[in-house]
Amino acid sequence: MVSAIMAGRHFYQVFRAYTVPGVPTLVAWTWQRIDHSGAPMARGSLYGSLPECFAALKRNRVQLGDAPVRIDLAGASPEDASSVVAVAVGERDVTITSSDPEPAPKFA
């Protein structure tokens, strides 16, 4: 789902992806670049951890062009989330959210 804030402009999205649709235990992390109409322009591979995925996105962001990044922490382990929050601090235009239905855990 494209948020109202990101609508009308390009952005990157990092999220949890199921390696086998409908099997929540087989998950990985991936990223994609979304164009102004909400269609994916570029996609990353499947990564075993959120920090690994974010690092790949940062490398590709240099090549594909700068744009805001939205990281969805839904399903992230506390360790993964803490690592990504730590490296994302100071990054330009990085928004960290969680679409988990339960209250988001606090990450120090």
ABEGO torsion letter per residue (X at the ends): XBBAAABGBBBBBBBBBBABBGBAABBBBBBBBBBAAGBBABBBBBBABAAAAAAAAAAAAAAAEBBBBBBBABGBBAAAAAAAAAAABGBBGBBBBBABABBBBBBX
